[in-house]
Amino acid sequence: MPSIYDRLGGAPALTAVVDDFYRRVYADPEVAGFFAGADPDRLERRQVEYFSTVLGGPAGYRGASLRRVHQGMGITRRHFDRVLRHLTAALTTVGVPQELVDHIIEALDPLADDIVAPRPPRARSRRGGSRIWVWSSALRG
Ligand code: HEM
């Protein structure tokens, strides 16, 4: 059975998707600020590699773990959903069938666990609750 990567149309289609995706992301004031310090060419290259790897294509992703890359940025679930919506729009624009778009977005949804910043629980006791949280999140890396 062909991989999702092949069904998408391989490298040229994926590059077109990522290109369109970042155009949407940079034009969205709610998320564009996160990318202000990033090198767009490098980011796009890594993103193509990443999608190629997870969708069954050949290019090996050589970047850091997604948890490490996005750590400390303060990304909320709302930011994450907006970015996925931009990806949905990019996939649709390039002509990917709806059923395949849904499949890709469903496959990426669990990445929120690595990308969305954990929210400190409301302190249950006044003494040291938040300090314990800081320690345990530091240990989890
Ligand atoms: C499914 C969703 C996402 C995926 C698959 C993803 C994937 C990636 C990948 C592969 C990189 C390149 C890593 C590297 O350079 O080694 C990256 C970088 C980055 N991502 Fe994401 N990302 C996602 C969601 C988000 C969201 C929601 C935001 C912010 C709203 C975000 C902000 C960034 C930024 C700012 C960088 C650049 C880091 C830097 O070069 O300093 N990402 N992402």
Backbone and ligand atoms as CSV (ligand in chain L), in Angstrom:
chain,resi,resn,atom,element,x,y,z
A,1,MET,N,N,0.841,-1.198,0.000
A,1,MET,CA,C,0.000,0.000,0.000
A,1,MET,C,C,0.878,1.250,0.000
A,2,PRO,N,N,0.563,2.251,-0.842
A,2,PRO,CA,C,1.414,3.446,-0.884
A,2,PRO,C,C,1.343,4.210,0.442
A,3,SER,N,N,2.463,4.826,0.806
A,3,SER,CA,C,2.491,5.604,2.044
A,3,SER,C,C,1.681,6.885,1.861
A,4,ILE,N,N,1.386,7.543,2.973
A,4,ILE,CA,C,0.679,8.829,2.894
A,4,ILE,C,C,1.525,9.810,2.081
A,5,TYR,N,N,2.832,9.698,2.286
A,5,TYR,CA,C,3.775,10.555,1.552
A,5,TYR,C,C,3.578,10.396,0.044
A,6,ASP,N,N,3.472,9.162,-0.408
A,6,ASP,CA,C,3.282,8.919,-1.844
A,6,ASP,C,C,1.902,9.396,-2.305
A,7,ARG,N,N,0.886,9.134,-1.452
A,7,ARG,CA,C,-0.470,9.552,-1.838
A,7,ARG,C,C,-0.561,11.072,-1.946
A,8,LEU,N,N,0.239,11.768,-1.116
A,8,LEU,CA,C,0.270,13.238,-1.178
A,8,LEU,C,C,0.855,13.746,-2.486
A,9,GLY,N,N,1.809,12.992,-3.011
A,9,GLY,CA,C,2.493,13.424,-4.229
A,9,GLY,C,C,3.983,13.631,-4.024
A,10,GLY,N,N,4.521,13.040,-2.942
A,10,GLY,CA,C,5.973,13.053,-2.734
A,10,GLY,C,C,6.541,14.411,-2.393
A,11,ALA,N,N,7.852,14.552,-2.642
A,11,ALA,CA,C,8.592,15.747,-2.208
A,11,ALA,C,C,8.035,17.066,-2.763
A,12,PRO,N,N,7.712,17.138,-4.071
A,12,PRO,CA,C,7.236,18.439,-4.576
A,12,PRO,C,C,5.948,18.882,-3.891
A,13,ALA,N,N,5.022,17.943,-3.678
A,13,ALA,CA,C,3.754,18.298,-3.043
A,13,ALA,C,C,3.982,18.718,-1.592
A,14,LEU,N,N,4.848,17.988,-0.907
A,14,LEU,CA,C,5.109,18.287,0.497
A,14,LEU,C,C,5.757,19.665,0.645
A,15,THR,N,N,6.693,19.972,-0.246
A,15,THR,CA,C,7.347,21.284,-0.209
A,15,THR,C,C,6.319,22.390,-0.451
A,16,ALA,N,N,5.398,22.157,-1.370
A,16,ALA,CA,C,4.357,23.154,-1.652
A,16,ALA,C,C,3.448,23.340,-0.434
A,17,VAL,N,N,3.133,22.240,0.237
A,17,VAL,CA,C,2.283,22.312,1.435
A,17,VAL,C,C,2.985,23.137,2.523
A,18,VAL,N,N,4.241,22.814,2.772
A,18,VAL,CA,C,4.969,23.479,3.867
A,18,VAL,C,C,5.157,24.964,3.547
A,19,ASP,N,N,5.393,25.258,2.289
A,19,ASP,CA,C,5.520,26.647,1.837
A,19,ASP,C,C,4.242,27.436,2.144
A,20,ASP,N,N,3.131,26.876,1.726
A,20,ASP,CA,C,1.829,27.521,1.936
A,20,ASP,C,C,1.505,27.602,3.433
A,21,PHE,N,N,1.830,26.549,4.149
A,21,PHE,CA,C,1.599,26.481,5.600
A,21,PHE,C,C,2.305,27.643,6.306
A,22,TYR,N,N,3.601,27.828,6.029
A,22,TYR,CA,C,4.331,28.896,6.720
A,22,TYR,C,C,3.858,30.276,6.285
A,23,ARG,N,N,3.414,30.408,5.054
A,23,ARG,CA,C,2.881,31.703,4.643
A,23,ARG,C,C,1.676,32.056,5.525
A,24,ARG,N,N,0.847,31.068,5.796
A,24,ARG,CA,C,-0.337,31.293,6.641
A,24,ARG,C,C,0.058,31.570,8.087
A,25,VAL,N,N,1.042,30.796,8.565
A,25,VAL,CA,C,1.481,30.964,9.958
A,25,VAL,C,C,2.067,32.365,10.168
A,26,TYR,N,N,2.923,32.808,9.257
A,26,TYR,CA,C,3.569,34.121,9.408
A,26,TYR,C,C,2.548,35.260,9.261
A,27,ALA,N,N,1.435,34.990,8.609
A,27,ALA,CA,C,0.422,36.031,8.422
A,27,ALA,C,C,-0.592,36.065,9.565
A,28,ASP,N,N,-0.455,35.147,10.517
A,28,ASP,CA,C,-1.426,35.064,11.611
A,28,ASP,C,C,-0.843,35.725,12.858
A,29,PRO,N,N,-1.366,36.890,13.234
A,29,PRO,CA,C,-0.781,37.619,14.364
A,29,PRO,C,C,-0.810,36.833,15.678
A,30,GLU,N,N,-1.696,35.849,15.790
A,30,GLU,CA,C,-1.749,35.084,17.051
A,30,GLU,C,C,-0.557,34.146,17.226
A,31,VAL,N,N,0.072,33.752,16.133
A,31,VAL,CA,C,1.185,32.805,16.260
A,31,VAL,C,C,2.491,33.289,15.615
A,32,ALA,N,N,2.417,34.304,14.755
A,32,ALA,CA,C,3.615,34.727,14.013
A,32,ALA,C,C,4.768,35.105,14.950
A,33,GLY,N,N,4.436,35.722,16.075
A,33,GLY,CA,C,5.467,36.193,17.012
A,33,GLY,C,C,6.398,35.082,17.482
A,34,PHE,N,N,5.889,33.868,17.583
A,34,PHE,CA,C,6.718,32.741,18.040
A,34,PHE,C,C,7.903,32.522,17.094
A,35,PHE,N,N,7.692,32.858,15.827
A,35,PHE,CA,C,8.684,32.513,14.796
A,35,PHE,C,C,9.646,33.652,14.479
A,36,ALA,N,N,9.514,34.752,15.233
A,36,ALA,CA,C,10.289,35.955,14.906
A,36,ALA,C,C,11.794,35.698,14.884
A,37,GLY,N,N,12.285,34.833,15.767
A,37,GLY,CA,C,13.738,34.635,15.847
A,37,GLY,C,C,14.226,33.449,15.029
A,38,ALA,N,N,13.318,32.747,14.351
A,38,ALA,CA,C,13.719,31.520,13.643
A,38,ALA,C,C,14.176,31.836,12.218
A,39,ASP,N,N,15.053,30.999,11.702
A,39,ASP,CA,C,15.525,31.138,10.319
A,39,ASP,C,C,14.495,30.413,9.420
A,40,PRO,N,N,13.742,31.159,8.597
A,40,PRO,CA,C,12.628,30.537,7.860
A,40,PRO,C,C,13.056,29.424,6.904
A,41,ASP,N,N,14.210,29.571,6.253
A,41,ASP,CA,C,14.635,28.535,5.297
A,41,ASP,C,C,14.955,27.234,6.015
A,42,ARG,N,N,15.679,27.368,7.130
A,42,ARG,CA,C,16.054,26.197,7.902
A,42,ARG,C,C,14.803,25.526,8.469
A,43,LEU,N,N,13.895,26.361,8.971
A,43,LEU,CA,C,12.666,25.847,9.576
A,43,LEU,C,C,11.856,25.052,8.541
A,44,GLU,N,N,11.742,25.630,7.347
A,44,GLU,CA,C,10.975,24.978,6.303
A,44,GLU,C,C,11.609,23.645,5.897
A,45,ARG,N,N,12.931,23.666,5.800
A,45,ARG,CA,C,13.648,22.433,5.423
A,45,ARG,C,C,13.409,21.336,6.461
A,46,ARG,N,N,13.534,21.723,7.736
A,46,ARG,CA,C,13.323,20.751,8.813
A,46,ARG,C,C,11.877,20.239,8.835
A,47,GLN,N,N,10.963,21.156,8.547
A,47,GLN,CA,C,9.552,20.767,8.593
A,47,GLN,C,C,9.237,19.779,7.465
A,48,VAL,N,N,9.816,20.026,6.288
A,48,VAL,CA,C,9.637,19.080,5.173
A,48,VAL,C,C,10.226,17.715,5.563
A,49,GLU,N,N,11.410,17.732,6.150
A,49,GLU,CA,C,12.048,16.483,6.603
A,49,GLU,C,C,11.166,15.766,7.619
A,50,TYR,N,N,10.650,16.555,8.560
A,50,TYR,CA,C,9.843,15.957,9.628
A,50,TYR,C,C,8.587,15.296,9.056
A,51,PHE,N,N,7.848,16.053,8.238
A,51,PHE,CA,C,6.615,15.492,7.672
A,51,PHE,C,C,6.932,14.297,6.774
A,52,SER,N,N,8.004,14.420,6.027
A,52,SER,CA,C,8.386,13.312,5.155
A,52,SER,C,C,8.616,12.054,5.995
A,53,THR,N,N,9.311,12.214,7.121
A,53,THR,CA,C,9.605,11.061,7.979
A,53,THR,C,C,8.322,10.467,8.567
A,54,VAL,N,N,7.469,11.324,9.148
A,54,VAL,CA,C,6.288,10.758,9.817
A,54,VAL,C,C,5.229,10.263,8.831
A,55,LEU,N,N,5.286,10.726,7.586
A,55,LEU,CA,C,4.258,10.293,6.628
A,55,LEU,C,C,4.749,9.134,5.737
A,56,GLY,N,N,5.909,8.593,6.096
A,56,GLY,CA,C,6.368,7.395,5.402
A,56,GLY,C,C,7.240,7.666,4.188
A,57,GLY,N,N,7.775,8.883,4.091
A,57,GLY,CA,C,8.666,9.232,2.978
A,57,GLY,C,C,10.120,8.937,3.316
A,58,PRO,N,N,11.019,9.275,2.419
A,58,PRO,CA,C,12.414,8.897,2.593
A,58,PRO,C,C,13.259,9.825,3.464
A,59,ALA,N,N,12.979,11.143,3.442
A,59,ALA,CA,C,13.910,12.075,4.086
A,59,ALA,C,C,13.919,11.900,5.596
A,60,GLY,N,N,15.099,11.646,6.151
A,60,GLY,CA,C,15.206,11.453,7.596
A,60,GLY,C,C,15.230,12.787,8.322
A,61,TYR,N,N,14.416,12.905,9.359
A,61,TYR,CA,C,14.389,14.135,10.154
A,61,TYR,C,C,15.645,14.193,11.019
A,62,ARG,N,N,16.375,15.321,10.906
A,62,ARG,CA,C,17.639,15.435,11.630
A,62,ARG,C,C,17.593,16.470,12.752
A,63,GLY,N,N,16.417,16.992,13.029
A,63,GLY,CA,C,16.302,18.008,14.077
A,63,GLY,C,C,16.188,17.387,15.459
A,64,ALA,N,N,16.011,18.258,16.426
A,64,ALA,CA,C,15.872,17.814,17.815
A,64,ALA,C,C,14.450,17.291,18.040
A,65,SER,N,N,14.232,16.653,19.205
A,65,SER,CA,C,12.884,16.156,19.509
A,65,SER,C,C,11.923,17.336,19.582
A,66,LEU,N,N,10.670,17.090,19.189
A,66,LEU,CA,C,9.697,18.178,19.169
A,66,LEU,C,C,9.489,18.742,20.566
A,67,ARG,N,N,9.590,17.889,21.578
A,67,ARG,CA,C,9.431,18.381,22.946
A,67,ARG,C,C,10.535,19.397,23.258
A,68,ARG,N,N,11.741,19.030,22.911
A,68,ARG,CA,C,12.857,19.921,23.216
A,68,ARG,C,C,12.770,21.233,22.408
A,69,VAL,N,N,12.427,21.114,21.118
A,69,VAL,CA,C,12.367,22.301,20.252
A,69,VAL,C,C,11.360,23.326,20.781
A,70,HIS,N,N,10.191,22.840,21.252
A,70,HIS,CA,C,9.102,23.762,21.600
A,70,HIS,C,C,9.043,24.099,23.090
A,71,GLN,N,N,9.954,23.485,23.846
A,71,GLN,CA,C,9.946,23.694,25.291
A,71,GLN,C,C,10.173,25.160,25.655
A,72,GLY,N,N,9.436,25.637,26.620
A,72,GLY,CA,C,9.674,26.985,27.129
A,72,GLY,C,C,9.081,28.086,26.266
A,73,MET,N,N,8.417,27.740,25.158
A,73,MET,CA,C,7.845,28.786,24.298
A,73,MET,C,C,6.497,29.281,24.838
A,74,GLY,N,N,5.877,28.498,25.691
A,74,GLY,CA,C,4.578,28.900,26.232
A,74,GLY,C,C,3.444,28.727,25.224
A,75,ILE,N,N,3.557,27.713,24.382
A,75,ILE,CA,C,2.518,27.447,23.378
A,75,ILE,C,C,1.282,26.875,24.080
A,76,THR,N,N,0.120,27.459,23.802
A,76,THR,CA,C,-1.131,26.954,24.397
A,76,THR,C,C,-1.842,26.041,23.396
A,77,ARG,N,N,-2.872,25.372,23.888
A,77,ARG,CA,C,-3.678,24.499,23.021
A,77,ARG,C,C,-4.302,25.321,21.882
A,78,ARG,N,N,-4.663,26.556,22.221
A,78,ARG,CA,C,-5.262,27.434,21.213
A,78,ARG,C,C,-4.266,27.729,20.074
A,79,HIS,N,N,-3.004,28.004,20.449
A,79,HIS,CA,C,-1.967,28.225,19.424
A,79,HIS,C,C,-1.799,26.967,18.565
A,80,PHE,N,N,-1.743,25.837,19.254
A,80,PHE,CA,C,-1.546,24.563,18.559
A,80,PHE,C,C,-2.668,24.335,17.542
A,81,ASP,N,N,-3.915,24.580,17.993
A,81,ASP,CA,C,-5.058,24.354,17.097
A,81,ASP,C,C,-5.022,25.304,15.896
A,82,ARG,N,N,-4.591,26.522,16.133
A,82,ARG,CA,C,-4.501,27.477,15.008
A,82,ARG,C,C,-3.488,26.995,13.979
A,83,VAL,N,N,-2.340,26.510,14.488
A,83,VAL,CA,C,-1.294,26.044,13.569
A,83,VAL,C,C,-1.799,24.831,12.777
A,84,LEU,N,N,-2.500,23.935,13.461
A,84,LEU,CA,C,-3.053,22.779,12.730
A,84,LEU,C,C,-4.104,23.223,11.706
A,85,ARG,N,N,-4.847,24.281,12.039
A,85,ARG,CA,C,-5.831,24.783,11.073
A,85,ARG,C,C,-5.126,25.342,9.834
A,86,HIS,N,N,-3.983,26.005,10.035
A,86,HIS,CA,C,-3.211,26.509,8.886
A,86,HIS,C,C,-2.692,25.341,8.038
A,87,LEU,N,N,-2.309,24.275,8.730
A,87,LEU,CA,C,-1.837,23.104,7.980
A,87,LEU,C,C,-2.989,22.479,7.191
A,88,THR,N,N,-4.152,22.402,7.801
A,88,THR,CA,C,-5.336,21.868,7.098
A,88,THR,C,C,-5.609,22.687,5.835
A,89,ALA,N,N,-5.560,24.019,5.996
A,89,ALA,CA,C,-5.827,24.898,4.848
A,89,ALA,C,C,-4.776,24.696,3.759
A,90,ALA,N,N,-3.518,24.552,4.169
A,90,ALA,CA,C,-2.432,24.370,3.186
A,90,ALA,C,C,-2.616,23.057,2.430
A,91,LEU,N,N,-2.940,21.988,3.155
A,91,LEU,CA,C,-3.140,20.680,2.515
A,91,LEU,C,C,-4.312,20.747,1.531
A,92,THR,N,N,-5.373,21.410,1.951
A,92,THR,CA,C,-6.566,21.509,1.102
A,92,THR,C,C,-6.268,22.319,-0.160
A,93,THR,N,N,-5.540,23.438,0.026
A,93,THR,CA,C,-5.191,24.305,-1.107
A,93,THR,C,C,-4.398,23.557,-2.173
A,94,VAL,N,N,-3.498,22.700,-1.705
A,94,VAL,CA,C,-2.649,21.966,-2.642
A,94,VAL,C,C,-3.427,20.819,-3.315
A,95,GLY,N,N,-4.648,20.569,-2.844
A,95,GLY,CA,C,-5.499,19.583,-3.514
A,95,GLY,C,C,-5.499,18.206,-2.887
A,96,VAL,N,N,-5.044,18.118,-1.632
A,96,VAL,CA,C,-5.067,16.820,-0.951
A,96,VAL,C,C,-6.530,16.482,-0.613
A,97,PRO,N,N,-6.973,15.245,-0.917
A,97,PRO,CA,C,-8.371,14.878,-0.634
A,97,PRO,C,C,-8.704,15.008,0.860
A,98,GLN,N,N,-9.930,15.429,1.125
A,98,GLN,CA,C,-10.373,15.696,2.495
A,98,GLN,C,C,-10.096,14.533,3.451
A,99,GLU,N,N,-10.334,13.343,2.971
A,99,GLU,CA,C,-10.175,12.154,3.825
A,99,GLU,C,C,-8.705,11.997,4.261
A,100,LEU,N,N,-7.792,12.341,3.354
A,100,LEU,CA,C,-6.369,12.238,3.671
A,100,LEU,C,C,-5.947,13.390,4.592
A,101,VAL,N,N,-6.527,14.567,4.377
A,101,VAL,CA,C,-6.256,15.710,5.262
A,101,VAL,C,C,-6.653,15.332,6.693
A,102,ASP,N,N,-7.869,14.784,6.848
A,102,ASP,CA,C,-8.353,14.415,8.186
A,102,ASP,C,C,-7.414,13.408,8.829
A,103,HIS,N,N,-6.960,12.469,8.040
A,103,HIS,CA,C,-6.083,11.416,8.540
A,103,HIS,C,C,-4.767,12.010,9.053
A,104,ILE,N,N,-4.201,12.941,8.303
A,104,ILE,CA,C,-2.923,13.562,8.686
A,104,ILE,C,C,-3.107,14.392,9.958
A,105,ILE,N,N,-4.181,15.164,10.019
A,105,ILE,CA,C,-4.405,16.021,11.190
A,105,ILE,C,C,-4.636,15.158,12.437
A,106,GLU,N,N,-5.389,14.077,12.281
A,106,GLU,CA,C,-5.595,13.165,13.417
A,106,GLU,C,C,-4.278,12.576,13.902
A,107,ALA,N,N,-3.401,12.262,12.950
A,107,ALA,CA,C,-2.123,11.660,13.317
A,107,ALA,C,C,-1.232,12.667,14.048
A,108,LEU,N,N,-1.388,13.960,13.740
A,108,LEU,CA,C,-0.529,14.976,14.361
A,108,LEU,C,C,-1.079,15.457,15.703
A,109,ASP,N,N,-2.372,15.269,15.920
A,109,ASP,CA,C,-3.007,15.818,17.123
A,109,ASP,C,C,-2.307,15.409,18.432
A,110,PRO,N,N,-1.912,14.142,18.585
A,110,PRO,CA,C,-1.266,13.753,19.847
A,110,PRO,C,C,0.061,14.483,20.113
A,111,LEU,N,N,0.638,15.121,19.089
A,111,LEU,CA,C,1.896,15.856,19.304
A,111,LEU,C,C,1.695,17.036,20.249
A,112,ALA,N,N,0.419,17.406,20.475
A,112,ALA,CA,C,0.139,18.484,21.437
A,112,ALA,C,C,0.794,18.163,22.781
A,113,ASP,N,N,0.861,16.883,23.138
A,113,ASP,CA,C,1.465,16.509,24.423
A,113,ASP,C,C,2.914,16.977,24.527
A,114,ASP,N,N,3.606,17.022,23.389
A,114,ASP,CA,C,5.016,17.430,23.389
A,114,ASP,C,C,5.193,18.921,23.134
A,115,ILE,N,N,4.193,19.551,22.518
A,115,ILE,CA,C,4.371,20.916,22.014
A,115,ILE,C,C,3.692,21.963,22.903
A,116,VAL,N,N,2.500,21.634,23.387
A,116,VAL,CA,C,1.768,22.585,24.237
A,116,VAL,C,C,2.428,22.612,25.618
A,117,ALA,N,N,2.637,23.819,26.128
A,117,ALA,CA,C,3.306,23.968,27.423
A,117,ALA,C,C,2.410,23.438,28.531
A,118,PRO,N,N,2.982,22.692,29.475
A,118,PRO,CA,C,2.178,22.229,30.600
A,118,PRO,C,C,1.773,23.415,31.458
A,119,ARG,N,N,0.562,23.357,31.970
A,119,ARG,CA,C,0.138,24.442,32.849
A,119,ARG,C,C,0.329,24.008,34.284
A,120,PRO,N,N,0.930,24.849,35.097
A,120,PRO,CA,C,1.098,24.440,36.494
A,120,PRO,C,C,-0.273,24.239,37.127
A,121,PRO,N,N,-0.462,23.148,37.863
A,121,PRO,CA,C,-1.744,22.954,38.537
A,121,PRO,C,C,-1.926,24.034,39.585
A,122,ARG,N,N,-3.187,24.352,39.887
A,122,ARG,CA,C,-3.419,25.318,40.966
A,122,ARG,C,C,-2.842,24.742,42.239
A,123,ALA,N,N,-2.095,25.582,42.960
A,123,ALA,CA,C,-1.439,25.086,44.176
A,123,ALA,C,C,-2.498,24.555,45.141
A,124,ARG,N,N,-2.287,23.305,45.579
A,124,ARG,CA,C,-3.260,22.715,46.502
A,124,ARG,C,C,-2.975,23.145,47.935
A,125,SER,N,N,-1.684,23.303,48.231
A,125,SER,CA,C,-1.364,23.808,49.555
A,125,SER,C,C,-0.557,25.076,49.371
A,126,ARG,N,N,-0.544,25.890,50.371
A,126,ARG,CA,C,0.195,27.141,50.225
A,126,ARG,C,C,1.688,26.904,50.297
A,127,ARG,N,N,2.066,25.777,50.917
A,127,ARG,CA,C,3.499,25.587,51.146
A,127,ARG,C,C,4.122,24.726,50.053
A,128,GLY,N,N,4.908,25.348,49.197
A,128,GLY,CA,C,5.791,24.571,48.326
A,128,GLY,C,C,5.140,23.867,47.141
A,129,GLY,N,N,3.840,24.011,46.946
A,129,GLY,CA,C,3.198,23.287,45.852
A,129,GLY,C,C,3.810,23.608,44.507
A,130,SER,N,N,3.977,24.898,44.219
A,130,SER,CA,C,4.484,25.259,42.905
A,130,SER,C,C,5.958,24.872,42.768
A,131,ARG,N,N,6.691,24.902,43.897
A,131,ARG,CA,C,8.100,24.534,43.802
A,131,ARG,C,C,8.240,23.059,43.404
A,132,ILE,N,N,7.390,22.227,43.969
A,132,ILE,CA,C,7.448,20.803,43.628
A,132,ILE,C,C,7.121,20.626,42.148
A,133,TRP,N,N,6.177,21.399,41.647
A,133,TRP,CA,C,5.830,21.269,40.229
A,133,TRP,C,C,7.009,21.648,39.352
A,134,VAL,N,N,7.694,22.728,39.711
A,134,VAL,CA,C,8.843,23.173,38.916
A,134,VAL,C,C,9.902,22.081,38.880
A,135,TRP,N,N,10.142,21.477,40.051
A,135,TRP,CA,C,11.148,20.418,40.093
A,135,TRP,C,C,10.760,19.242,39.226
A,136,SER,N,N,9.499,18.808,39.353
A,136,SER,CA,C,9.131,17.590,38.625
A,136,SER,C,C,9.108,17.864,37.126
A,137,SER,N,N,8.728,19.087,36.699
A,137,SER,CA,C,8.731,19.325,35.255
A,137,SER,C,C,10.160,19.440,34.749
A,138,ALA,N,N,11.077,19.946,35.587
A,138,ALA,CA,C,12.483,20.012,35.180
A,138,ALA,C,C,13.037,18.599,35.017
A,139,LEU,N,N,12.630,17.695,35.883
A,139,LEU,CA,C,13.140,16.328,35.803
A,139,LEU,C,C,12.631,15.615,34.561
A,140,ARG,N,N,11.371,15.926,34.229
A,140,ARG,CA,C,10.821,15.282,33.033
A,140,ARG,C,C,11.517,15.786,31.772
A,141,GLY,N,N,12.143,16.968,31.840
A,141,GLY,CA,C,12.883,17.528,30.699
A,141,GLY,C,C,11.952,17.902,29.611
L,1,HEM,C1,C,1.874,19.439,14.862
L,1,HEM,C2,C,2.378,20.602,15.123
L,1,HEM,C3,C,3.846,20.974,14.984
L,1,HEM,C4,C,4.882,20.290,14.398
L,1,HEM,C5,C,4.851,18.932,13.698
L,1,HEM,C6,C,6.061,21.117,14.541
L,1,HEM,C7,C,7.321,20.778,14.068
L,1,HEM,C8,C,8.444,21.570,14.140
L,1,HEM,C9,C,9.735,21.236,13.593
L,1,HEM,C10,C,10.063,19.924,12.862
L,1,HEM,C11,C,10.578,22.260,13.839
L,1,HEM,C12,C,12.067,22.362,13.436
L,1,HEM,C13,C,12.925,21.815,14.546
L,1,HEM,C14,C,14.402,22.061,14.338
L,1,HEM,O1,O,14.792,23.113,13.883
L,1,HEM,O2,O,15.170,21.153,14.664
L,1,HEM,C15,C,9.810,23.278,14.552
L,1,HEM,C16,C,10.311,24.488,14.982
L,1,HEM,C17,C,9.556,25.483,15.545
L,1,HEM,N1,N,8.228,25.411,15.908
L,1,HEM,FE1,FE,7.006,23.851,15.607
L,1,HEM,N2,N,5.739,22.273,15.204
L,1,HEM,C18,C,4.389,22.237,15.487
L,1,HEM,C19,C,3.650,23.192,16.151
L,1,HEM,C20,C,4.134,24.422,16.544
L,1,HEM,C21,C,3.329,25.464,17.175
L,1,HEM,C22,C,1.852,25.305,17.556
L,1,HEM,C23,C,4.165,26.536,17.357
L,1,HEM,C24,C,3.861,27.890,17.941
L,1,HEM,C25,C,2.672,28.435,17.945
L,1,HEM,C26,C,5.490,26.163,16.866
L,1,HEM,C27,C,6.596,26.976,16.892
L,1,HEM,C28,C,7.844,26.625,16.424
L,1,HEM,C29,C,8.990,27.551,16.390
L,1,HEM,C30,C,8.999,28.995,16.863
L,1,HEM,C31,C,10.070,26.824,15.846
L,1,HEM,C32,C,11.485,27.355,15.564
L,1,HEM,C33,C,12.433,27.044,16.662
L,1,HEM,C34,C,13.796,27.644,16.363
L,1,HEM,O3,O,14.339,27.422,15.281
L,1,HEM,O4,O,14.300,28.350,17.211
L,1,HEM,N3,N,5.432,24.881,16.372
L,1,HEM,N4,N,8.517,22.820,14.716
